[in-house]
Amino acid sequence: MSDFLNGIRHTEKKIPAVRQVVYTVCILLLGVGLGVFSKFLDCTASNELPVLIEYLDVRNFLGRFPVWILLAVCISVYSMSPVRAGINVLAFFAGMVTSYYLYSNFIAGFFPKSYAMIWIVFTLISPFPAALCWYAKGEGGVAVFLSAGIFACLFDLTFSYGWLYFDIRSPLELLVFVCGFAVLRRGTVRETLLMAGMGVALAWLLRIVLPFRFG
């Protein structure tokens, strides 16, 4: 794995340790806030929500993977190093999952153990893909391949597709996909198109190989 990543040209940024801690705390608080907001929407009757939130189906949108994958990718690629990417993404998901299920248990009055375990496992393993995501913004063929892999995941989570059909799951997930594409874009148009093409091909391949879907 180290030899694989050594082919990527990507410079770690140097900032004071105190500022790094401040960034991580802010990311943790962002996760806490989004976890509380997401559970609040779950526990609020539809007719009590603002019309726009209900129309866009924000409640179900926050209950699916795409937006959380995008946020994790953004945190990763804009972190100072692969280690900081892993720490920051772990802090984000720890804050989000903890606040969500504390709200569920102590305010909503129920604790969905099976769903909680899925998110806890996802949180614990998140630093490892986060570190890989950091390398996706580097230079070289390996970085292009990593960015294409992330693009493939976002593509698969955004669209319903097959040999004879293609559809968008929701307008908000399309927005997530566009934002993800903007974050992952390469330094040149050629490399960006190469990344996108590889990403679509990988998405189709994963659809054929994997017996399950994340979307």
Rosetta constraint file for C-alpha pairs under 8 A:
AtomPair CA 1 CA 5 HARMONIC 6.29 0.50
AtomPair CA 2 CA 6 HARMONIC 5.93 0.50
AtomPair CA 3 CA 7 HARMONIC 6.93 0.50
AtomPair CA 4 CA 142 HARMONIC 7.57 0.50
AtomPair CA 5 CA 135 HARMONIC 7.63 0.50
AtomPair CA 5 CA 142 HARMONIC 7.42 0.50
AtomPair CA 7 CA 140 HARMONIC 7.06 0.50
AtomPair CA 7 CA 142 HARMONIC 6.82 0.50
AtomPair CA 8 CA 135 HARMONIC 6.99 0.50
AtomPair CA 8 CA 138 HARMONIC 5.90 0.50
AtomPair CA 8 CA 139 HARMONIC 5.69 0.50
AtomPair CA 8 CA 140 HARMONIC 5.58 0.50
AtomPair CA 8 CA 141 HARMONIC 7.65 0.50
AtomPair CA 8 CA 142 HARMONIC 6.22 0.50
AtomPair CA 8 CA 143 HARMONIC 6.06 0.50
AtomPair CA 9 CA 138 HARMONIC 5.39 0.50
AtomPair CA 9 CA 139 HARMONIC 4.88 0.50
AtomPair CA 9 CA 140 HARMONIC 6.57 0.50
AtomPair CA 10 CA 135 HARMONIC 6.80 0.50
AtomPair CA 10 CA 137 HARMONIC 7.36 0.50
AtomPair CA 10 CA 138 HARMONIC 4.42 0.50
AtomPair CA 10 CA 139 HARMONIC 6.33 0.50
AtomPair CA 11 CA 138 HARMONIC 7.86 0.50
AtomPair CA 12 CA 80 HARMONIC 5.63 0.50
AtomPair CA 12 CA 81 HARMONIC 5.03 0.50
AtomPair CA 13 CA 80 HARMONIC 4.82 0.50
AtomPair CA 13 CA 81 HARMONIC 6.68 0.50
AtomPair CA 14 CA 80 HARMONIC 6.94 0.50
AtomPair CA 15 CA 19 HARMONIC 6.80 0.50
AtomPair CA 15 CA 20 HARMONIC 6.93 0.50
AtomPair CA 15 CA 80 HARMONIC 7.85 0.50
AtomPair CA 16 CA 20 HARMONIC 6.52 0.50
AtomPair CA 17 CA 21 HARMONIC 6.33 0.50
AtomPair CA 18 CA 22 HARMONIC 6.30 0.50
AtomPair CA 19 CA 23 HARMONIC 6.17 0.50
AtomPair CA 20 CA 24 HARMONIC 6.29 0.50
AtomPair CA 21 CA 25 HARMONIC 6.16 0.50
AtomPair CA 22 CA 26 HARMONIC 6.19 0.50
AtomPair CA 23 CA 27 HARMONIC 6.23 0.50
AtomPair CA 24 CA 28 HARMONIC 6.12 0.50
AtomPair CA 24 CA 87 HARMONIC 7.62 0.50
AtomPair CA 24 CA 88 HARMONIC 5.42 0.50
AtomPair CA 24 CA 91 HARMONIC 6.84 0.50
AtomPair CA 25 CA 29 HARMONIC 6.19 0.50
AtomPair CA 25 CA 91 HARMONIC 7.79 0.50
AtomPair CA 26 CA 30 HARMONIC 6.15 0.50
AtomPair CA 27 CA 31 HARMONIC 6.29 0.50
AtomPair CA 27 CA 88 HARMONIC 6.66 0.50
AtomPair CA 27 CA 91 HARMONIC 6.73 0.50
AtomPair CA 27 CA 92 HARMONIC 5.48 0.50
AtomPair CA 28 CA 32 HARMONIC 6.31 0.50
AtomPair CA 28 CA 88 HARMONIC 7.67 0.50
AtomPair CA 28 CA 91 HARMONIC 4.98 0.50
AtomPair CA 28 CA 92 HARMONIC 4.70 0.50
AtomPair CA 28 CA 93 HARMONIC 7.78 0.50
AtomPair CA 28 CA 94 HARMONIC 7.40 0.50
AtomPair CA 28 CA 95 HARMONIC 5.25 0.50
AtomPair CA 28 CA 96 HARMONIC 7.80 0.50
AtomPair CA 29 CA 33 HARMONIC 6.09 0.50
AtomPair CA 29 CA 92 HARMONIC 7.60 0.50
AtomPair CA 29 CA 95 HARMONIC 6.66 0.50
AtomPair CA 30 CA 34 HARMONIC 6.17 0.50
AtomPair CA 30 CA 92 HARMONIC 6.91 0.50
AtomPair CA 30 CA 95 HARMONIC 7.66 0.50
AtomPair CA 30 CA 96 HARMONIC 7.81 0.50
AtomPair CA 31 CA 35 HARMONIC 6.01 0.50
AtomPair CA 31 CA 91 HARMONIC 7.66 0.50
AtomPair CA 31 CA 92 HARMONIC 4.66 0.50
AtomPair CA 31 CA 93 HARMONIC 6.17 0.50
AtomPair CA 31 CA 94 HARMONIC 7.38 0.50
AtomPair CA 31 CA 95 HARMONIC 4.69 0.50
AtomPair CA 31 CA 96 HARMONIC 4.13 0.50
AtomPair CA 31 CA 97 HARMONIC 7.87 0.50
AtomPair CA 32 CA 36 HARMONIC 6.25 0.50
AtomPair CA 32 CA 92 HARMONIC 7.65 0.50
AtomPair CA 32 CA 95 HARMONIC 4.43 0.50
AtomPair CA 32 CA 96 HARMONIC 4.62 0.50
AtomPair CA 32 CA 97 HARMONIC 7.75 0.50
AtomPair CA 32 CA 98 HARMONIC 7.41 0.50
AtomPair CA 32 CA 99 HARMONIC 5.36 0.50
AtomPair CA 32 CA 100 HARMONIC 7.67 0.50
AtomPair CA 33 CA 37 HARMONIC 6.10 0.50
AtomPair CA 33 CA 96 HARMONIC 7.18 0.50
AtomPair CA 33 CA 99 HARMONIC 7.77 0.50
AtomPair CA 34 CA 38 HARMONIC 5.92 0.50
AtomPair CA 34 CA 96 HARMONIC 6.18 0.50
AtomPair CA 35 CA 39 HARMONIC 6.27 0.50
AtomPair CA 35 CA 95 HARMONIC 7.30 0.50
AtomPair CA 35 CA 96 HARMONIC 4.23 0.50
AtomPair CA 35 CA 97 HARMONIC 6.29 0.50
AtomPair CA 35 CA 98 HARMONIC 7.66 0.50
AtomPair CA 35 CA 99 HARMONIC 5.38 0.50
AtomPair CA 35 CA 100 HARMONIC 4.49 0.50
AtomPair CA 36 CA 40 HARMONIC 5.95 0.50
AtomPair CA 36 CA 96 HARMONIC 7.51 0.50
AtomPair CA 36 CA 99 HARMONIC 5.72 0.50
AtomPair CA 36 CA 100 HARMONIC 5.36 0.50
AtomPair CA 36 CA 103 HARMONIC 6.69 0.50
AtomPair CA 37 CA 41 HARMONIC 6.29 0.50
AtomPair CA 38 CA 42 HARMONIC 6.43 0.50
AtomPair CA 38 CA 59 HARMONIC 6.79 0.50
AtomPair CA 38 CA 62 HARMONIC 6.26 0.50
AtomPair CA 38 CA 63 HARMONIC 7.68 0.50
AtomPair CA 38 CA 100 HARMONIC 7.19 0.50
AtomPair CA 39 CA 43 HARMONIC 6.25 0.50
AtomPair CA 39 CA 100 HARMONIC 5.67 0.50
AtomPair CA 39 CA 103 HARMONIC 6.84 0.50
AtomPair CA 39 CA 104 HARMONIC 6.88 0.50
AtomPair CA 40 CA 44 HARMONIC 6.17 0.50
AtomPair CA 41 CA 49 HARMONIC 7.91 0.50
AtomPair CA 41 CA 59 HARMONIC 5.64 0.50
AtomPair CA 42 CA 59 HARMONIC 6.18 0.50
AtomPair CA 43 CA 108 HARMONIC 6.83 0.50
AtomPair CA 44 CA 48 HARMONIC 6.67 0.50
AtomPair CA 44 CA 49 HARMONIC 7.09 0.50
AtomPair CA 45 CA 49 HARMONIC 6.92 0.50
AtomPair CA 46 CA 54 HARMONIC 6.62 0.50
AtomPair CA 49 CA 53 HARMONIC 6.64 0.50
AtomPair CA 49 CA 54 HARMONIC 6.33 0.50
AtomPair CA 50 CA 54 HARMONIC 6.40 0.50
AtomPair CA 51 CA 55 HARMONIC 5.94 0.50
AtomPair CA 52 CA 56 HARMONIC 6.06 0.50
AtomPair CA 53 CA 57 HARMONIC 6.08 0.50
AtomPair CA 53 CA 58 HARMONIC 5.51 0.50
AtomPair CA 53 CA 59 HARMONIC 7.78 0.50
AtomPair CA 54 CA 58 HARMONIC 6.53 0.50
AtomPair CA 54 CA 59 HARMONIC 7.64 0.50
AtomPair CA 56 CA 171 HARMONIC 7.66 0.50
AtomPair CA 56 CA 172 HARMONIC 7.26 0.50
AtomPair CA 57 CA 61 HARMONIC 6.23 0.50
AtomPair CA 58 CA 62 HARMONIC 6.09 0.50
AtomPair CA 59 CA 63 HARMONIC 6.57 0.50
AtomPair CA 60 CA 64 HARMONIC 6.64 0.50
AtomPair CA 61 CA 67 HARMONIC 7.69 0.50
AtomPair CA 61 CA 172 HARMONIC 7.30 0.50
AtomPair CA 61 CA 173 HARMONIC 7.56 0.50
AtomPair CA 62 CA 67 HARMONIC 6.87 0.50
AtomPair CA 62 CA 68 HARMONIC 7.91 0.50
AtomPair CA 64 CA 68 HARMONIC 7.89 0.50
AtomPair CA 64 CA 215 HARMONIC 6.97 0.50
AtomPair CA 65 CA 69 HARMONIC 6.08 0.50
AtomPair CA 65 CA 157 HARMONIC 7.46 0.50
AtomPair CA 65 CA 214 HARMONIC 7.38 0.50
AtomPair CA 65 CA 215 HARMONIC 6.81 0.50
AtomPair CA 66 CA 70 HARMONIC 6.19 0.50
AtomPair CA 66 CA 154 HARMONIC 6.55 0.50
AtomPair CA 66 CA 157 HARMONIC 6.00 0.50
AtomPair CA 66 CA 158 HARMONIC 7.19 0.50
AtomPair CA 66 CA 173 HARMONIC 6.63 0.50
AtomPair CA 66 CA 176 HARMONIC 6.85 0.50
AtomPair CA 66 CA 215 HARMONIC 7.83 0.50
AtomPair CA 67 CA 71 HARMONIC 6.23 0.50
AtomPair CA 67 CA 173 HARMONIC 7.32 0.50
AtomPair CA 67 CA 176 HARMONIC 6.20 0.50
AtomPair CA 68 CA 72 HARMONIC 6.12 0.50
AtomPair CA 69 CA 73 HARMONIC 6.13 0.50
AtomPair CA 69 CA 154 HARMONIC 7.81 0.50
AtomPair CA 70 CA 74 HARMONIC 6.16 0.50
AtomPair CA 70 CA 154 HARMONIC 7.90 0.50
AtomPair CA 70 CA 176 HARMONIC 6.74 0.50
AtomPair CA 70 CA 179 HARMONIC 7.92 0.50
AtomPair CA 70 CA 180 HARMONIC 6.13 0.50
AtomPair CA 71 CA 75 HARMONIC 6.15 0.50
AtomPair CA 72 CA 76 HARMONIC 6.06 0.50
AtomPair CA 72 CA 89 HARMONIC 5.88 0.50
AtomPair CA 72 CA 92 HARMONIC 7.94 0.50
AtomPair CA 72 CA 130 HARMONIC 7.07 0.50
AtomPair CA 73 CA 77 HARMONIC 6.10 0.50
AtomPair CA 73 CA 130 HARMONIC 6.96 0.50
AtomPair CA 73 CA 133 HARMONIC 6.40 0.50
AtomPair CA 74 CA 78 HARMONIC 6.12 0.50
AtomPair CA 74 CA 183 HARMONIC 7.11 0.50
AtomPair CA 75 CA 79 HARMONIC 6.10 0.50
AtomPair CA 75 CA 85 HARMONIC 6.72 0.50
AtomPair CA 75 CA 88 HARMONIC 6.87 0.50
AtomPair CA 75 CA 89 HARMONIC 6.42 0.50
AtomPair CA 76 CA 82 HARMONIC 7.59 0.50
AtomPair CA 76 CA 85 HARMONIC 4.49 0.50
AtomPair CA 76 CA 86 HARMONIC 7.18 0.50
AtomPair CA 76 CA 88 HARMONIC 7.42 0.50
AtomPair CA 76 CA 89 HARMONIC 6.71 0.50
AtomPair CA 76 CA 130 HARMONIC 5.42 0.50
AtomPair CA 76 CA 131 HARMONIC 6.85 0.50
AtomPair CA 76 CA 133 HARMONIC 5.95 0.50
AtomPair CA 76 CA 134 HARMONIC 5.18 0.50
AtomPair CA 77 CA 85 HARMONIC 7.25 0.50
AtomPair CA 77 CA 133 HARMONIC 6.15 0.50
AtomPair CA 77 CA 134 HARMONIC 4.39 0.50
AtomPair CA 77 CA 135 HARMONIC 7.45 0.50
AtomPair CA 77 CA 136 HARMONIC 7.30 0.50
AtomPair CA 77 CA 137 HARMONIC 6.42 0.50
AtomPair CA 78 CA 85 HARMONIC 7.90 0.50
AtomPair CA 78 CA 134 HARMONIC 7.49 0.50
AtomPair CA 79 CA 84 HARMONIC 5.98 0.50
AtomPair CA 79 CA 85 HARMONIC 5.15 0.50
AtomPair CA 79 CA 88 HARMONIC 7.66 0.50
AtomPair CA 79 CA 134 HARMONIC 7.26 0.50
AtomPair CA 80 CA 84 HARMONIC 6.08 0.50
AtomPair CA 80 CA 85 HARMONIC 7.13 0.50
AtomPair CA 81 CA 85 HARMONIC 6.08 0.50
AtomPair CA 81 CA 131 HARMONIC 7.96 0.50
AtomPair CA 81 CA 134 HARMONIC 7.06 0.50
AtomPair CA 82 CA 86 HARMONIC 6.31 0.50
AtomPair CA 82 CA 130 HARMONIC 7.41 0.50
AtomPair CA 82 CA 131 HARMONIC 4.37 0.50
AtomPair CA 82 CA 132 HARMONIC 7.14 0.50
AtomPair CA 82 CA 134 HARMONIC 5.56 0.50
AtomPair CA 82 CA 135 HARMONIC 7.24 0.50
AtomPair CA 83 CA 87 HARMONIC 6.33 0.50
AtomPair CA 83 CA 131 HARMONIC 6.36 0.50
AtomPair CA 84 CA 88 HARMONIC 5.89 0.50
AtomPair CA 85 CA 89 HARMONIC 6.07 0.50
AtomPair CA 85 CA 127 HARMONIC 7.11 0.50
AtomPair CA 85 CA 130 HARMONIC 5.73 0.50
AtomPair CA 85 CA 131 HARMONIC 5.54 0.50
AtomPair CA 85 CA 134 HARMONIC 6.55 0.50
AtomPair CA 86 CA 90 HARMONIC 6.06 0.50
AtomPair CA 86 CA 126 HARMONIC 7.10 0.50
AtomPair CA 86 CA 127 HARMONIC 3.73 0.50
AtomPair CA 86 CA 128 HARMONIC 6.35 0.50
AtomPair CA 86 CA 129 HARMONIC 7.85 0.50
AtomPair CA 86 CA 130 HARMONIC 5.18 0.50
AtomPair CA 86 CA 131 HARMONIC 5.29 0.50
AtomPair CA 87 CA 91 HARMONIC 6.14 0.50
AtomPair CA 87 CA 127 HARMONIC 6.37 0.50
AtomPair CA 88 CA 92 HARMONIC 6.18 0.50
AtomPair CA 89 CA 93 HARMONIC 6.25 0.50
AtomPair CA 89 CA 126 HARMONIC 6.67 0.50
AtomPair CA 89 CA 127 HARMONIC 6.17 0.50
AtomPair CA 89 CA 130 HARMONIC 6.54 0.50
AtomPair CA 90 CA 94 HARMONIC 5.87 0.50
AtomPair CA 90 CA 123 HARMONIC 6.22 0.50
AtomPair CA 90 CA 124 HARMONIC 7.08 0.50
AtomPair CA 90 CA 126 HARMONIC 6.10 0.50
AtomPair CA 90 CA 127 HARMONIC 5.70 0.50
AtomPair CA 91 CA 95 HARMONIC 6.04 0.50
AtomPair CA 92 CA 96 HARMONIC 6.19 0.50
AtomPair CA 93 CA 97 HARMONIC 5.80 0.50
AtomPair CA 93 CA 123 HARMONIC 5.57 0.50
AtomPair CA 94 CA 98 HARMONIC 5.82 0.50
AtomPair CA 94 CA 123 HARMONIC 6.35 0.50
AtomPair CA 95 CA 99 HARMONIC 6.01 0.50
AtomPair CA 96 CA 100 HARMONIC 6.00 0.50
AtomPair CA 97 CA 101 HARMONIC 6.19 0.50
AtomPair CA 97 CA 116 HARMONIC 7.84 0.50
AtomPair CA 97 CA 119 HARMONIC 6.78 0.50
AtomPair CA 97 CA 120 HARMONIC 7.19 0.50
AtomPair CA 97 CA 123 HARMONIC 7.91 0.50
AtomPair CA 98 CA 102 HARMONIC 5.96 0.50
AtomPair CA 99 CA 103 HARMONIC 5.99 0.50
AtomPair CA 100 CA 104 HARMONIC 6.20 0.50
AtomPair CA 101 CA 105 HARMONIC 5.95 0.50
AtomPair CA 101 CA 111 HARMONIC 6.84 0.50
AtomPair CA 101 CA 116 HARMONIC 7.18 0.50
AtomPair CA 102 CA 106 HARMONIC 5.90 0.50
AtomPair CA 102 CA 107 HARMONIC 7.72 0.50
AtomPair CA 103 CA 107 HARMONIC 5.15 0.50
AtomPair CA 103 CA 108 HARMONIC 6.37 0.50
AtomPair CA 104 CA 108 HARMONIC 4.73 0.50
AtomPair CA 104 CA 109 HARMONIC 6.11 0.50
AtomPair CA 104 CA 110 HARMONIC 5.75 0.50
AtomPair CA 104 CA 111 HARMONIC 5.92 0.50
AtomPair CA 105 CA 109 HARMONIC 4.94 0.50
AtomPair CA 105 CA 110 HARMONIC 4.86 0.50
AtomPair CA 105 CA 111 HARMONIC 5.00 0.50
AtomPair CA 106 CA 110 HARMONIC 7.60 0.50
AtomPair CA 111 CA 116 HARMONIC 7.91 0.50
AtomPair CA 112 CA 116 HARMONIC 6.13 0.50
AtomPair CA 113 CA 117 HARMONIC 6.13 0.50
AtomPair CA 114 CA 118 HARMONIC 6.55 0.50
AtomPair CA 115 CA 119 HARMONIC 6.50 0.50
AtomPair CA 116 CA 120 HARMONIC 6.06 0.50
AtomPair CA 117 CA 121 HARMONIC 6.09 0.50
AtomPair CA 118 CA 122 HARMONIC 6.17 0.50
AtomPair CA 119 CA 123 HARMONIC 5.99 0.50
AtomPair CA 120 CA 124 HARMONIC 6.23 0.50
AtomPair CA 121 CA 125 HARMONIC 6.35 0.50
AtomPair CA 122 CA 126 HARMONIC 5.97 0.50
AtomPair CA 123 CA 127 HARMONIC 7.92 0.50
AtomPair CA 125 CA 129 HARMONIC 7.58 0.50
AtomPair CA 126 CA 130 HARMONIC 6.07 0.50
AtomPair CA 127 CA 131 HARMONIC 6.13 0.50
AtomPair CA 128 CA 132 HARMONIC 6.63 0.50
AtomPair CA 129 CA 133 HARMONIC 6.10 0.50
AtomPair CA 130 CA 134 HARMONIC 6.45 0.50
AtomPair CA 131 CA 135 HARMONIC 7.04 0.50
AtomPair CA 132 CA 136 HARMONIC 6.81 0.50
AtomPair CA 132 CA 146 HARMONIC 7.51 0.50
AtomPair CA 133 CA 137 HARMONIC 7.62 0.50
AtomPair CA 133 CA 146 HARMONIC 7.05 0.50
AtomPair CA 133 CA 147 HARMONIC 7.42 0.50
AtomPair CA 133 CA 150 HARMONIC 7.73 0.50
AtomPair CA 134 CA 138 HARMONIC 7.84 0.50
AtomPair CA 135 CA 143 HARMONIC 6.05 0.50
AtomPair CA 135 CA 146 HARMONIC 7.50 0.50
AtomPair CA 136 CA 142 HARMONIC 7.88 0.50
AtomPair CA 136 CA 143 HARMONIC 4.49 0.50
AtomPair CA 136 CA 144 HARMONIC 6.56 0.50
AtomPair CA 136 CA 145 HARMONIC 7.74 0.50
AtomPair CA 136 CA 146 HARMONIC 5.12 0.50
AtomPair CA 136 CA 147 HARMONIC 4.87 0.50
AtomPair CA 136 CA 184 HARMONIC 7.73 0.50
AtomPair CA 137 CA 143 HARMONIC 6.36 0.50
AtomPair CA 137 CA 144 HARMONIC 7.99 0.50
AtomPair CA 137 CA 147 HARMONIC 7.24 0.50
AtomPair CA 137 CA 184 HARMONIC 7.01 0.50
AtomPair CA 137 CA 186 HARMONIC 7.58 0.50
AtomPair CA 138 CA 143 HARMONIC 5.48 0.50
AtomPair CA 139 CA 143 HARMONIC 5.88 0.50
AtomPair CA 139 CA 144 HARMONIC 7.53 0.50
AtomPair CA 140 CA 144 HARMONIC 6.53 0.50
AtomPair CA 141 CA 145 HARMONIC 6.24 0.50
AtomPair CA 142 CA 146 HARMONIC 6.24 0.50
AtomPair CA 143 CA 147 HARMONIC 6.17 0.50
AtomPair CA 144 CA 148 HARMONIC 6.09 0.50
AtomPair CA 144 CA 186 HARMONIC 7.80 0.50
AtomPair CA 144 CA 191 HARMONIC 7.41 0.50
AtomPair CA 144 CA 195 HARMONIC 5.90 0.50
AtomPair CA 145 CA 149 HARMONIC 6.26 0.50
AtomPair CA 145 CA 195 HARMONIC 6.96 0.50
AtomPair CA 145 CA 198 HARMONIC 7.59 0.50
AtomPair CA 146 CA 150 HARMONIC 6.51 0.50
AtomPair CA 147 CA 151 HARMONIC 6.14 0.50
AtomPair CA 147 CA 184 HARMONIC 6.20 0.50
AtomPair CA 147 CA 195 HARMONIC 6.67 0.50
AtomPair CA 147 CA 199 HARMONIC 7.98 0.50
AtomPair CA 148 CA 152 HARMONIC 6.05 0.50
AtomPair CA 148 CA 195 HARMONIC 4.84 0.50
AtomPair CA 148 CA 196 HARMONIC 6.30 0.50
AtomPair CA 148 CA 197 HARMONIC 7.98 0.50
AtomPair CA 148 CA 198 HARMONIC 5.74 0.50
AtomPair CA 148 CA 199 HARMONIC 4.32 0.50
AtomPair CA 148 CA 202 HARMONIC 7.78 0.50
AtomPair CA 149 CA 153 HARMONIC 6.47 0.50
AtomPair CA 149 CA 198 HARMONIC 7.99 0.50
AtomPair CA 149 CA 199 HARMONIC 5.81 0.50
AtomPair CA 149 CA 202 HARMONIC 6.92 0.50
AtomPair CA 150 CA 154 HARMONIC 6.40 0.50
AtomPair CA 150 CA 199 HARMONIC 7.52 0.50
AtomPair CA 151 CA 155 HARMONIC 6.02 0.50
AtomPair CA 151 CA 180 HARMONIC 7.37 0.50
AtomPair CA 151 CA 181 HARMONIC 7.00 0.50
AtomPair CA 151 CA 184 HARMONIC 7.61 0.50
AtomPair CA 151 CA 195 HARMONIC 7.78 0.50
AtomPair CA 151 CA 196 HARMONIC 6.87 0.50
AtomPair CA 151 CA 199 HARMONIC 5.25 0.50
AtomPair CA 151 CA 200 HARMONIC 7.66 0.50
AtomPair CA 152 CA 156 HARMONIC 6.10 0.50
AtomPair CA 152 CA 198 HARMONIC 7.98 0.50
AtomPair CA 152 CA 199 HARMONIC 4.32 0.50
AtomPair CA 152 CA 200 HARMONIC 5.73 0.50
AtomPair CA 152 CA 201 HARMONIC 7.77 0.50
AtomPair CA 152 CA 202 HARMONIC 5.82 0.50
AtomPair CA 152 CA 203 HARMONIC 4.65 0.50
AtomPair CA 153 CA 157 HARMONIC 6.21 0.50
AtomPair CA 153 CA 203 HARMONIC 6.69 0.50
AtomPair CA 154 CA 158 HARMONIC 6.04 0.50
AtomPair CA 154 CA 177 HARMONIC 5.99 0.50
AtomPair CA 154 CA 180 HARMONIC 7.37 0.50
AtomPair CA 155 CA 159 HARMONIC 6.14 0.50
AtomPair CA 155 CA 177 HARMONIC 6.82 0.50
AtomPair CA 155 CA 199 HARMONIC 7.74 0.50
AtomPair CA 155 CA 200 HARMONIC 7.03 0.50
AtomPair CA 155 CA 203 HARMONIC 6.80 0.50
AtomPair CA 156 CA 160 HARMONIC 7.36 0.50
AtomPair CA 156 CA 203 HARMONIC 5.88 0.50
AtomPair CA 156 CA 207 HARMONIC 8.00 0.50
AtomPair CA 156 CA 215 HARMONIC 7.28 0.50
AtomPair CA 157 CA 173 HARMONIC 7.92 0.50
AtomPair CA 157 CA 214 HARMONIC 6.79 0.50
AtomPair CA 157 CA 215 HARMONIC 4.85 0.50
AtomPair CA 158 CA 168 HARMONIC 6.27 0.50
AtomPair CA 158 CA 169 HARMONIC 5.81 0.50
AtomPair CA 158 CA 170 HARMONIC 7.57 0.50
AtomPair CA 158 CA 173 HARMONIC 5.48 0.50
AtomPair CA 158 CA 174 HARMONIC 6.05 0.50
AtomPair CA 158 CA 176 HARMONIC 7.99 0.50
AtomPair CA 158 CA 177 HARMONIC 6.54 0.50
AtomPair CA 158 CA 215 HARMONIC 7.63 0.50
AtomPair CA 159 CA 166 HARMONIC 6.95 0.50
AtomPair CA 159 CA 167 HARMONIC 5.63 0.50
AtomPair CA 159 CA 168 HARMONIC 4.68 0.50
AtomPair CA 159 CA 169 HARMONIC 5.53 0.50
AtomPair CA 160 CA 165 HARMONIC 7.79 0.50
AtomPair CA 160 CA 166 HARMONIC 5.74 0.50
AtomPair CA 160 CA 167 HARMONIC 5.09 0.50
AtomPair CA 160 CA 168 HARMONIC 6.20 0.50
AtomPair CA 160 CA 169 HARMONIC 6.38 0.50
AtomPair CA 161 CA 165 HARMONIC 5.38 0.50
AtomPair CA 161 CA 166 HARMONIC 4.21 0.50
AtomPair CA 161 CA 167 HARMONIC 6.21 0.50
AtomPair CA 162 CA 166 HARMONIC 6.43 0.50
AtomPair CA 168 CA 173 HARMONIC 7.90 0.50
AtomPair CA 168 CA 174 HARMONIC 6.83 0.50
AtomPair CA 169 CA 173 HARMONIC 6.71 0.50
AtomPair CA 169 CA 174 HARMONIC 7.62 0.50
AtomPair CA 170 CA 174 HARMONIC 6.35 0.50
AtomPair CA 171 CA 175 HARMONIC 6.31 0.50
AtomPair CA 172 CA 176 HARMONIC 6.31 0.50
AtomPair CA 173 CA 177 HARMONIC 6.21 0.50
AtomPair CA 174 CA 178 HARMONIC 6.28 0.50
AtomPair CA 175 CA 179 HARMONIC 6.17 0.50
AtomPair CA 176 CA 180 HARMONIC 6.04 0.50
AtomPair CA 177 CA 181 HARMONIC 6.14 0.50
AtomPair CA 178 CA 182 HARMONIC 6.27 0.50
AtomPair CA 179 CA 183 HARMONIC 6.25 0.50
AtomPair CA 180 CA 184 HARMONIC 6.11 0.50
AtomPair CA 181 CA 185 HARMONIC 5.88 0.50
AtomPair CA 185 CA 192 HARMONIC 5.35 0.50
AtomPair CA 186 CA 191 HARMONIC 5.71 0.50
AtomPair CA 186 CA 192 HARMONIC 4.82 0.50
AtomPair CA 186 CA 195 HARMONIC 7.86 0.50
AtomPair CA 187 CA 191 HARMONIC 6.99 0.50
AtomPair CA 187 CA 192 HARMONIC 7.33 0.50
AtomPair CA 188 CA 192 HARMONIC 6.21 0.50
AtomPair CA 189 CA 193 HARMONIC 6.10 0.50
AtomPair CA 190 CA 194 HARMONIC 6.13 0.50
AtomPair CA 191 CA 195 HARMONIC 6.04 0.50
AtomPair CA 192 CA 196 HARMONIC 6.22 0.50
AtomPair CA 193 CA 197 HARMONIC 6.04 0.50
AtomPair CA 194 CA 198 HARMONIC 6.07 0.50
AtomPair CA 195 CA 199 HARMONIC 5.95 0.50
AtomPair CA 196 CA 200 HARMONIC 6.23 0.50
AtomPair CA 197 CA 201 HARMONIC 6.29 0.50
AtomPair CA 198 CA 202 HARMONIC 6.06 0.50
AtomPair CA 199 CA 203 HARMONIC 6.10 0.50
AtomPair CA 200 CA 204 HARMONIC 6.35 0.50
AtomPair CA 201 CA 205 HARMONIC 6.21 0.50
AtomPair CA 202 CA 206 HARMONIC 6.03 0.50
AtomPair CA 203 CA 207 HARMONIC 6.14 0.50
AtomPair CA 204 CA 208 HARMONIC 6.39 0.50
AtomPair CA 205 CA 209 HARMONIC 6.17 0.50
AtomPair CA 206 CA 210 HARMONIC 5.56 0.50
AtomPair CA 207 CA 211 HARMONIC 7.83 0.50
AtomPair CA 207 CA 213 HARMONIC 7.64 0.50
